[in-house]
Amino acid sequence: MKMRKIVLEWFCLQTKAWWFLGAVGFLLLGCEDVITMELREVDPQYVIVGEINNQNKRHEITIHRTVSLHASSTSNPVGGAEVQVTDGQGRAIRFFDEGNGRYLSGNFRGRIGETYTMQVEIEGREFIAHSTMPAPMPVDSIGTTMGTFMGEDNRFITFKFYDPPNTPNYYRYLVNVNAGESRFISVFDDKFNDGKYVTHELINFDFKLQPNDYVRVQRQFIDQATFLYWRSVSSANPTASAPANPPSNISNGALGYFSAHSMIEYDIYIPQ
């Protein structure tokens, strides 16, 4: 009787297991045509990017709308906006619609220490941003160094300098190689090295610097809002399930940023 009881219990357990597996399989098969994913559309937002600097040139502000996930084009430029930048003395500089979402000023040179206000009006909505232009700072030396990443050697450009003490400083670097397109490389702040001797390594693995390359580095001195925007861009994880937009200093819900920055450009030759 005891052996019969054990056999019956084993049979019952096996029967329950097969029933459970069969039920799971049925549910999985049944779900094949039931589970659907619908991505919700969101209202378009304005994306405004404005930069002025201490160079005597035409400065640019671009305006676009975000596009739908199902749109055939990734560009949605906005025309017909009223765009101007005002300095601390109330002098207004108008930006003219050049088409394709680009608005250009006449030639002027931004002034160090001046606070500029960008005003954009689109279809009755007004967007405002403020930025104060920091002073440029010289470097002590510029060079190149070798580094290894995932078994591959690469050259990096290095800037060495004394960071001014007792004031927050923010830096942004753009690089073009052999007169190609300028690329944003990195941003730095002096949170942990205020007033110290600092080395900035311009590391980017999208391209490799080769001997005899000519490199132009644009070193920008930016405010905190611009730093936070580009730090968010550089640290964004493309695999994140819900990536956040970079923080904007523009009012009324617009994306993008407005930056009044000073800059110095350096031409560097990569030796053998």
KEKE-3310 file (N, C-alpha, C; in steps of 0.2 Angstrom, whole numbers, plus 5000, padded with zeros to 4 digits):
npx = (5004:5010:5020:5011:5005:5015:5018:5006:5006:5017:5013:5003:5010:5017:5007:5002:5013:5014:5002:5003:5014:5008:4998:5005:5011:5000:4995:5006:5006:4993:4995:5002:4996:4989:4996:5001:5011:5009:5015:5014:5010:5017:5014:5021:5037:5046:5063:5076:5091:5104:5119:5131:5147:5163:5169:5170:5158:5144:5131:5122:5105:5095:5079:5068:5055:5051:5049:5037:5037:5034:5037:5043:5054:5068:5070:5063:5061:5058:5050:5048:5048:5050:5065:5077:5092:5096:5107:5115:5114:5102:5102:5096:5098:5094:5089:5089:5078:5084:5080:5076:5076:5086:5092:5101:5112:5118:5135:5144:5153:5153:5153:5164:5159:5146:5129:5117:5101:5090:5077:5063:5049:5036:5022:5014:5018:5031:5048:5061:5078:5093:5110:5127:5143:5157:5175:5189:5202:5220:5230:5243:5251:5251:5248:5251:5246:5248:5236:5227:5214:5203:5213:5218:5228:5228:5229:5228:5223:5230:5227:5235:5234:5232:5219:5207:5206:5193:5181:5168:5171:5168:5170:5171:5174:5177:5182:5190:5196:5209:5202:5189:5172:5167:5167:5158:5167:5170:5165:5170:5171:5176:5174:5181:5194:5197:5206:5218:5232:5228:5224:5217:5211:5207:5197:5191:5183:5177:5185:5202:5217:5230:5247:5254:5241:5231:5224:5211:5206:5193:5191:5179:5173:5161:5144:5136:5123:5124:5135:5128:5119:5127:5134:5124:5121:5133:5134:5123:5114:5112:5104:5095:5079:5069:5075:5080:5077:5090:5094:5086:5089:5079:5064:5046:5045:5053:5064:5083:5096:5103:5118:5130:5146:5164:5178:5193:5203:5214:5227:5234:5247:5249:5263:5275)
npy = (4994:5006:5008:5009:5021:5030:5029:5034:5047:5052:5051:5060:5072:5073:5074:5086:5094:5093:5098:5111:5116:5114:5124:5136:5136:5137:5149:5158:5155:5160:5174:5179:5186:5196:5205:5221:5235:5252:5267:5283:5298:5315:5332:5344:5352:5367:5369:5378:5385:5396:5406:5417:5426:5432:5435:5445:5444:5437:5431:5417:5410:5396:5389:5376:5363:5349:5333:5320:5303:5295:5303:5307:5315:5321:5334:5350:5364:5381:5395:5413:5419:5431:5438:5443:5449:5457:5468:5472:5486:5488:5489:5483:5469:5464:5448:5440:5431:5419:5408:5390:5388:5396:5410:5425:5438:5455:5459:5459:5461:5451:5456:5454:5449:5455:5454:5445:5445:5434:5435:5427:5426:5417:5414:5421:5416:5418:5417:5417:5419:5421:5425:5427:5433:5424:5428:5425:5413:5410:5397:5387:5377:5367:5350:5333:5317:5299:5286:5271:5261:5248:5240:5247:5260:5278:5295:5310:5326:5338:5351:5362:5372:5386:5386:5399:5405:5404:5406:5400:5390:5386:5375:5372:5361:5361:5352:5351:5342:5342:5353:5348:5345:5353:5346:5343:5339:5338:5344:5353:5357:5366:5361:5352:5356:5369:5384:5377:5369:5363:5349:5346:5333:5330:5318:5307:5294:5293:5296:5294:5302:5306:5305:5320:5326:5340:5350:5360:5367:5373:5383:5386:5397:5396:5398:5392:5386:5383:5374:5363:5359:5354:5344:5335:5331:5325:5314:5306:5291:5281:5269:5270:5268:5278:5292:5308:5325:5337:5349:5365:5383:5391:5400:5395:5382:5378:5368:5366:5379:5395:5403:5414:5416:5417:5414:5405:5400:5387:5381:5365:5354:5337:5328:5316)
npz = (5000:5004:4994:4983:4986:4985:4971:4966:4971:4964:4951:4951:4953:4942:4932:4936:4933:4919:4915:4920:4912:4899:4900:4901:4889:4881:4884:4880:4866:4864:4867:4856:4846:4853:4862:4859:4855:4857:4852:4859:4852:4854:4858:4846:4849:4851:4846:4850:4846:4851:4848:4853:4852:4856:4844:4829:4819:4809:4819:4824:4826:4827:4823:4826:4824:4834:4827:4822:4827:4816:4805:4789:4787:4797:4799:4803:4800:4806:4800:4799:4811:4824:4829:4841:4850:4865:4873:4889:4890:4884:4870:4855:4844:4829:4822:4806:4795:4787:4780:4780:4794:4799:4807:4806:4812:4809:4807:4822:4837:4852:4869:4883:4899:4897:4899:4889:4881:4874:4863:4856:4846:4841:4832:4841:4853:4866:4869:4880:4885:4895:4895:4901:4896:4898:4903:4892:4895:4895:4889:4897:4891:4876:4870:4864:4868:4871:4872:4878:4873:4875:4869:4859:4853:4854:4850:4860:4862:4873:4885:4896:4910:4922:4932:4936:4952:4965:4958:4948:4934:4917:4903:4885:4871:4854:4839:4824:4810:4799:4791:4791:4796:4811:4827:4842:4857:4871:4888:4903:4920:4935:4947:4956:4955:4957:4955:4953:4945:4929:4918:4903:4894:4877:4873:4861:4853:4841:4830:4824:4828:4817:4812:4805:4803:4803:4815:4822:4836:4845:4859:4871:4883:4894:4901:4916:4913:4899:4901:4908:4899:4888:4895:4899:4886:4882:4891:4889:4888:4875:4875:4885:4892:4893:4888:4894:4890:4886:4899:4897:4895:4891:4891:4893:4889:4878:4869:4869:4869:4874:4872:4877:4874:4876:4866:4860:4847:4842:4832:4828:4825:4821:4826:4819)
capx = (5000:5014:5023:5006:5003:5020:5017:5001:5008:5022:5009:4999:5014:5019:5001:5001:5018:5013:4996:5006:5018:5004:4994:5009:5012:4994:4995:5011:5003:4987:4997:5006:4992:4986:5000:5003:5014:5007:5019:5010:5013:5017:5014:5028:5040:5051:5070:5080:5099:5107:5125:5135:5153:5167:5171:5167:5155:5137:5129:5116:5100:5091:5073:5065:5050:5052:5045:5034:5041:5033:5039:5048:5060:5070:5071:5056:5063:5053:5051:5043:5049:5054:5071:5082:5096:5097:5113:5114:5112:5095:5102:5093:5101:5089:5092:5085:5076:5088:5077:5078:5076:5092:5092:5107:5112:5123:5142:5145:5157:5150:5158:5166:5155:5140:5123:5113:5094:5088:5069:5060:5042:5033:5015:5011:5022:5037:5053:5067:5084:5098:5117:5132:5149:5163:5181:5193:5208:5225:5233:5251:5254:5246:5252:5247:5248:5245:5232:5225:5207:5201:5218:5220:5232:5225:5232:5223:5226:5230:5228:5237:5233:5230:5212:5207:5203:5187:5175:5166:5173:5166:5174:5168:5179:5175:5188:5189:5203:5210:5197:5183:5167:5168:5163:5159:5171:5169:5164:5173:5170:5182:5171:5186:5201:5196:5212:5224:5235:5223:5225:5211:5212:5201:5196:5185:5185:5174:5190:5209:5221:5235:5253:5253:5235:5230:5218:5209:5202:5189:5190:5174:5172:5153:5141:5134:5117:5127:5138:5124:5116:5131:5136:5119:5122:5139:5133:5116:5114:5107:5100:5090:5072:5066:5080:5077:5079:5095:5091:5086:5089:5075:5058:5040:5045:5056:5071:5088:5099:5106:5124:5135:5153:5170:5182:5200:5205:5221:5229:5238:5249:5251:5269:5276)
capy = (5000:5012:5009:5011:5028:5034:5029:5038:5054:5054:5052:5066:5077:5073:5076:5093:5098:5093:5102:5118:5118:5115:5130:5141:5136:5139:5157:5161:5155:5164:5181:5181:5191:5200:5210:5226:5241:5258:5273:5289:5305:5320:5338:5346:5357:5371:5368:5385:5385:5402:5407:5423:5425:5438:5436:5450:5440:5436:5426:5413:5407:5391:5387:5370:5360:5342:5329:5314:5297:5292:5308:5305:5319:5323:5342:5353:5371:5386:5402:5419:5421:5438:5436:5448:5449:5463:5468:5475:5493:5489:5489:5477:5467:5460:5442:5440:5425:5417:5401:5383:5388:5400:5417:5428:5445:5458:5458:5462:5457:5451:5459:5450:5452:5457:5449:5446:5442:5432:5435:5424:5426:5413:5413:5423:5413:5422:5413:5421:5416:5425:5422:5432:5430:5424:5430:5419:5411:5407:5390:5386:5373:5362:5345:5327:5311:5293:5282:5265:5260:5242:5237:5252:5266:5283:5301:5314:5333:5340:5358:5363:5379:5387:5388:5405:5403:5407:5408:5394:5391:5381:5375:5367:5361:5358:5350:5349:5339:5343:5357:5345:5347:5354:5341:5344:5334:5338:5350:5353:5362:5366:5359:5348:5358:5377:5387:5372:5368:5358:5346:5344:5329:5330:5311:5306:5288:5292:5297:5293:5307:5302:5309:5325:5329:5347:5350:5366:5367:5379:5382:5390:5398:5396:5399:5386:5383:5379:5368:5358:5356:5349:5338:5330:5328:5320:5308:5303:5284:5280:5263:5271:5267:5285:5297:5315:5330:5341:5355:5371:5389:5395:5400:5393:5375:5377:5364:5370:5383:5401:5404:5420:5413:5419:5408:5405:5394:5384:5376:5361:5350:5331:5326:5309)
capz = (5000:5004:4987:4978:4988:4982:4964:4964:4972:4959:4945:4952:4952:4935:4929:4937:4930:4912:4914:4920:4906:4893:4901:4900:4882:4878:4885:4876:4860:4864:4867:4850:4842:4858:4864:4854:4858:4853:4854:4859:4849:4859:4854:4844:4853:4848:4848:4848:4848:4849:4851:4851:4855:4855:4837:4825:4814:4809:4824:4822:4830:4823:4826:4823:4828:4835:4822:4824:4826:4809:4800:4784:4788:4803:4800:4803:4801:4807:4797:4800:4818:4826:4834:4843:4856:4868:4877:4895:4889:4881:4863:4852:4838:4825:4818:4800:4793:4781:4777:4783:4801:4801:4808:4806:4813:4805:4810:4828:4842:4859:4874:4889:4905:4896:4899:4883:4882:4867:4863:4850:4845:4836:4832:4847:4859:4867:4872:4882:4888:4896:4896:4902:4892:4903:4900:4890:4899:4891:4891:4898:4886:4872:4867:4862:4872:4869:4877:4875:4875:4872:4866:4853:4854:4851:4852:4862:4863:4880:4887:4903:4912:4929:4933:4940:4959:4968:4953:4944:4927:4913:4897:4880:4866:4848:4836:4817:4808:4791:4789:4791:4800:4818:4831:4850:4860:4879:4893:4909:4925:4940:4954:4960:4954:4957:4956:4952:4938:4926:4912:4899:4888:4873:4871:4857:4850:4834:4825:4827:4825:4813:4811:4799:4804:4806:4820:4824:4842:4847:4866:4873:4890:4894:4908:4919:4909:4893:4903:4910:4893:4885:4900:4898:4879:4882:4896:4888:4887:4870:4877:4890:4889:4892:4889:4896:4886:4890:4902:4893:4899:4887:4894:4890:4887:4872:4870:4866:4874:4872:4875:4876:4876:4873:4863:4857:4842:4842:4826:4831:4820:4824:4823:4818)
cpx = (5004:5017:5017:5004:5009:5020:5012:5002:5013:5018:5005:5003:5016:5013:5001:5006:5016:5007:4999:5010:5013:5000:4998:5010:5006:4994:5000:5009:4997:4989:5000:5002:4988:4990:5002:5006:5012:5011:5015:5014:5012:5017:5021:5030:5045:5058:5074:5087:5102:5114:5128:5141:5157:5171:5167:5164:5147:5135:5123:5112:5096:5085:5070:5059:5052:5047:5042:5038:5040:5034:5044:5055:5062:5071:5064:5058:5057:5054:5046:5043:5052:5059:5075:5086:5097:5103:5111:5112:5105:5096:5100:5097:5097:5093:5087:5084:5080:5086:5080:5080:5082:5090:5098:5107:5117:5130:5142:5149:5154:5155:5158:5162:5148:5134:5118:5106:5092:5080:5067:5052:5040:5026:5012:5014:5029:5042:5059:5072:5089:5105:5122:5139:5155:5170:5185:5199:5213:5227:5241:5254:5249:5251:5248:5250:5245:5241:5229:5218:5205:5206:5221:5223:5228:5229:5226:5227:5225:5231:5230:5237:5232:5223:5211:5203:5197:5182:5174:5168:5171:5169:5171:5173:5175:5182:5186:5196:5203:5205:5191:5178:5169:5164:5164:5162:5169:5168:5168:5171:5176:5179:5176:5193:5201:5203:5219:5226:5231:5226:5218:5213:5206:5201:5190:5187:5181:5179:5197:5213:5228:5241:5252:5246:5235:5224:5217:5204:5199:5188:5185:5174:5164:5151:5138:5128:5120:5131:5134:5120:5120:5134:5130:5119:5127:5138:5127:5118:5109:5103:5095:5083:5068:5071:5077:5080:5085:5091:5091:5086:5084:5068:5052:5041:5049:5062:5076:5092:5101:5112:5128:5141:5158:5174:5189:5201:5212:5222:5235:5240:5251:5257:5269:5277)
cpy = (5006:5013:5011:5019:5032:5035:5034:5046:5056:5055:5058:5072:5078:5076:5084:5097:5098:5098:5110:5120:5119:5122:5136:5142:5139:5147:5160:5161:5160:5172:5183:5186:5196:5206:5215:5232:5247:5264:5279:5295:5310:5327:5341:5352:5361:5370:5374:5384:5392:5403:5413:5423:5432:5439:5441:5446:5441:5430:5423:5410:5402:5390:5381:5367:5352:5338:5323:5308:5294:5297:5305:5309:5321:5330:5345:5361:5376:5393:5407:5421:5428:5436:5442:5446:5456:5463:5472:5482:5494:5489:5483:5475:5462:5454:5441:5433:5423:5410:5395:5384:5392:5407:5420:5435:5448:5457:5462:5458:5457:5454:5455:5454:5454:5452:5450:5442:5440:5432:5432:5424:5422:5412:5415:5421:5416:5417:5417:5417:5422:5422:5428:5429:5430:5426:5424:5419:5408:5401:5391:5382:5368:5356:5339:5322:5305:5289:5276:5263:5254:5239:5242:5258:5272:5290:5306:5321:5335:5348:5358:5370:5379:5389:5394:5403:5407:5410:5401:5395:5385:5381:5370:5367:5358:5357:5349:5347:5340:5347:5354:5348:5348:5349:5343:5338:5333:5344:5348:5358:5362:5365:5356:5351:5366:5380:5383:5372:5362:5355:5344:5339:5328:5323:5310:5300:5287:5293:5296:5299:5304:5307:5314:5328:5336:5348:5358:5365:5373:5378:5388:5391:5400:5397:5392:5382:5380:5373:5362:5355:5352:5344:5333:5327:5323:5314:5305:5296:5283:5273:5264:5271:5273:5290:5304:5320:5334:5347:5361:5377:5394:5394:5396:5387:5374:5373:5368:5374:5390:5402:5410:5418:5417:5413:5410:5399:5393:5380:5372:5356:5343:5329:5318:5306)
cpz = (5000:4997:4982:4979:4985:4975:4962:4965:4966:4952:4945:4950:4945:4930:4929:4933:4922:4911:4915:4914:4900:4894:4899:4892:4878:4878:4881:4869:4859:4864:4861:4846:4846:4860:4859:4858:4854:4856:4854:4856:4854:4855:4852:4848:4849:4850:4845:4851:4846:4852:4848:4855:4854:4849:4833:4818:4814:4814:4822:4827:4825:4827:4822:4827:4829:4830:4825:4823:4819:4803:4795:4784:4795:4805:4799:4805:4802:4804:4800:4808:4819:4831:4835:4849:4858:4873:4884:4895:4886:4873:4860:4845:4835:4822:4812:4798:4786:4777:4781:4791:4804:4802:4810:4808:4808:4809:4817:4833:4849:4864:4880:4895:4904:4896:4893:4884:4875:4868:4856:4851:4839:4836:4838:4853:4859:4871:4874:4886:4889:4897:4897:4900:4897:4899:4898:4895:4895:4894:4893:4893:4882:4869:4865:4867:4870:4874:4874:4878:4871:4867:4860:4856:4851:4854:4854:4863:4870:4880:4894:4904:4919:4929:4938:4947:4961:4964:4949:4937:4923:4906:4892:4874:4860:4844:4828:4814:4801:4788:4788:4795:4808:4822:4839:4853:4867:4882:4899:4914:4930:4947:4958:4959:4953:4959:4956:4945:4935:4920:4909:4894:4884:4870:4867:4853:4843:4829:4828:4823:4822:4812:4804:4799:4806:4809:4822:4830:4844:4855:4868:4880:4891:4901:4910:4915:4903:4895:4905:4904:4890:4889:4899:4891:4879:4886:4894:4886:4881:4871:4882:4888:4889:4893:4890:4891:4890:4893:4898:4898:4896:4890:4890:4887:4881:4874:4867:4871:4870:4876:4872:4878:4873:4870:4860:4853:4842:4836:4829:4825:4824:4822:4822:4824)
residu = (MET:LYS:MET:ARG:LYS:ILE:VAL:LEU:GLU:TRP:PHE:CYS:LEU:GLN:THR:LYS:ALA:TRP:TRP:PHE:LEU:GLY:ALA:VAL:GLY:PHE:LEU:LEU:LEU:GLY:CYS:GLU:ASP:VAL:ILE:THR:MET:GLU:LEU:ARG:GLU:VAL:ASP:PRO:GLN:TYR:VAL:ILE:VAL:GLY:GLU:ILE:ASN:ASN:GLN:ASN:LYS:ARG:HIS:GLU:ILE:THR:ILE:HIS:ARG:THR:VAL:SER:LEU:HIS:ALA:SER:SER:THR:SER:ASN:PRO:VAL:GLY:GLY:ALA:GLU:VAL:GLN:VAL:THR:ASP:GLY:GLN:GLY:ARG:ALA:ILE:ARG:PHE:PHE:ASP:GLU:GLY:ASN:GLY:ARG:TYR:LEU:SER:GLY:ASN:PHE:ARG:GLY:ARG:ILE:GLY:GLU:THR:TYR:THR:MET:GLN:VAL:GLU:ILE:GLU:GLY:ARG:GLU:PHE:ILE:ALA:HIS:SER:THR:MET:PRO:ALA:PRO:MET:PRO:VAL:ASP:SER:ILE:GLY:THR:THR:MET:GLY:THR:PHE:MET:GLY:GLU:ASP:ASN:ARG:PHE:ILE:THR:PHE:LYS:PHE:TYR:ASP:PRO:PRO:ASN:THR:PRO:ASN:TYR:TYR:ARG:TYR:LEU:VAL:ASN:VAL:ASN:ALA:GLY:GLU:SER:ARG:PHE:ILE:SER:VAL:PHE:ASP:ASP:LYS:PHE:ASN:ASP:GLY:LYS:TYR:VAL:THR:HIS:GLU:LEU:ILE:ASN:PHE:ASP:PHE:LYS:LEU:GLN:PRO:ASN:ASP:TYR:VAL:ARG:VAL:GLN:ARG:GLN:PHE:ILE:ASP:GLN:ALA:THR:PHE:LEU:TYR:TRP:ARG:SER:VAL:SER:SER:ALA:ASN:PRO:THR:ALA:SER:ALA:PRO:ALA:ASN:PRO:PRO:SER:ASN:ILE:SER:ASN:GLY:ALA:LEU:GLY:TYR:PHE:SER:ALA:HIS:SER:MET:ILE:GLU:TYR:ASP:ILE:TYR:ILE:PRO:GLN)
# end
